[in-house]
Amino acid sequence: MKRITIDPVTRLEGHGKIEIFLDDKGNVENAYFQVPELRGFEKFAEGRPVEEMPRITPRICGVCPEAHLMASAKACDAVYGIELPPTAKKLRELQYSAFFLGDHTTHFYALGAPDFVLGPDAPKEERNIIGVIKKVGVEIGSQVIKTRRECHEVAQILGGKPIHPISAIPGGMSKGLNKEERDRIEKIAKDGVEFGKFTQKIFEDVVLKNKAYVDTILSDTYTFPTYYMGLVDENNCVNFYDGKVRVVDPEGKEHCKYSPNEYREFIAEHVEPWSYLKFPYLKKIGWKGFVSGKESGVYQATPLSRLNAADKMATPLAQAEYEKMYKTLGEKPVKNNLAMHWARIIELLYAAERMLELIRDPDITGSTYRVLPTKTPSEGVGIVEAPRGTLTHHYWTDEKGIVKKANLIVGTTNNHASICMSIKKAAQGVIKAGKPITDGLLNMVEMAFRSYDPCYGCATHSLPGEMPLEVVIYDKDKNIVKKLSR
């Protein structure tokens, strides 16, 4: 049996490798995705005052600190039984919308676009953001950098820092918004809407007008039916910050819809001895192993899943693109995983539009942006949509507010089983007996993984037994002297 290792997987946040095993004929027999890192933030939380959690958890990762900030703050609100004042809630969602705009910009242009703009067979030294800029023009690179910079500026204004913000606290926000700040953010939001429209045009020109790319998106290699999860408002529109979690089956029928404090009635977690990641699944269906379809409890929580689980978008420009996507791909729910890139830039446009709506809301500069906790703390759950999927923070405290236990189901963790199966299917689809295994073919396997925009800075929690450890000792000439392993 031949073994092919892709290590490291490129253009992701965190670390990961793919192991592909070929049978004697040269066909793919199996493929595994492994994460060789552990982050134990659930254990770090124990013994901490719960009000510290919105300051601690954003430091899990510099990629999406706002997601953990908001989920943690919402969990703290629930621990203390607090109902936020309108200004506080809108300030949080404003900050979160700016974060989504910046984060989706990063993935689309720096991590996902090289596969489409340059092509999956392009030399690997060119498949990066520099290669994209060389092909599409420096002015586009300038637009991307400007959007990222302005989104960090919003985080600085509302969150106190451009990275690892600390403004969302139990009961609301630590600061309000003055008129000068409001005017600046309105300008940034207007720029964001134009950038969102600009990005839709790039996708249409580069991807949708290229038949080979569209055929790749629609191919069976990257088609994968599961259940789909996303946060929706009272009108079943996509919402990143608040609402209920809705899950639809592969045919689009609603499977369940639950409030944050009900998540354990619907979601359970499986572990495997070969991974630090948990494998969440739909509890009422059960864990049936690494299989897809309606009889499997495996679900996806991605930008495409959010659009599949919702009935529509809540803003007009995003809604028009939403309708275009489903009309072009011909079904709902869309099961073509590479369409996650399209869904992601529809969300990018929605985030910018939502920013503009919120900054123009009269409540946004209100003076009541926090209420003090008065109830005895106990237990609380906070849920938001992280860019990579539904994010759940659950804290249990004693009567003094000291965390006794914490459970996190982060965006990428939801998709772990689906990622593993997508990689195997892609490998089986592109690697065939007698066909040379090129770097381009292996990149097409990575494309199945990369569409999920996975992040493993915060997604590794399971510790099955002892942590593996290997120590390699070299002499001064870099010859291996001894290997020690556990």
Secondary structure, 3 states (H helix, E strand, C coil): CEEEEECCCCCCECCCEEEEEECCCCCEEEEEEECCCCCCHHHHCCCCEHHHHHHHHHHHCCCCHHHHHHHHHHHHHHHCCCCCCHHHHHHHHHHHHHHHHHHHHHHHHHHHHHHHHHCCCCCCCCCCHHHHHHHHCHHHHHHHHHHHHHHHHHHHHHHCCCCCCCCEECCEECCCCCHHHHHHHHHHHHHHHHHHHHHHHHHHHHHHCCHHHHHHHHCHHHECCCEEEEEECCCCEECCCCCEEEEECCCCCEEEEECHHHHHHHEEEECCCCCCCCEEEECCCCCCCCCCCCCCCCEECCHHHHHHHCCECCCHHHHHHHHHHHHHHCCCCCCEHHHHHHHHHHHHHHHHHHHHHHHCCHHHHCCCCECCCCCCCCEEEEEEEECCEEEEEEEEECCCCEEEEEEEECHHHHCHHHHHHHHHHHHHHHCCCCCCCCHHHHHHHHHHHHCCCCECCCCCCCCCCCCCCEEEEECCCCCEEEEEEC
